[in-house]
Structures are given as structure tokens and as C-alpha cells.
Amino acid sequence: MPNYSYECQDCQNIFEIRVSIKDMEKREFTCNKCGSSNTRRLFNGFSYCGNSSSYKGNAGGCSSCHGGNCSACKH
């Protein structure tokens, strides 16, 4: 299941929710600090590491390891 980050617009608390994509679309999440439902979903970037001919990025590793040695880089 993916993690989604939210920010409370009332207290600026940032929190994560782990929920299925299907359930995420149906629910409104409340702040775990103040209980407000005035929350906004944050965009979390994603990365891809690999040796794919369709991938035009750094095939030598991701921005974390730069060499293909981390668990995200499966060569």
C-alpha cells in the first residue's frame, strides 16, 4: 500500500497515511495532532532506478546511492 503525506492547514502538522489507492479516493483524513479535517495532500516525488532501454536517466544508480547499490536499485 502506498503512503500519502498530508499537511494540516490549521496547525501545519505533516503526517503520513498508509492506505490503498481505492480507499484514499473515498476518505477525508484528519490531522493526528489537532483533529482538524482541513488537510491538504502533499506531492511526494518518486524515483526509478534500473537498466531499462526505455528509461533515459542515470542507469548507474539513484540519487541516493549513485552506484546502483541500494535496495531501490535492482540491476
Order of alpha helices (4+ residues) and beta strands (2+ residues): beta-beta-alpha-beta
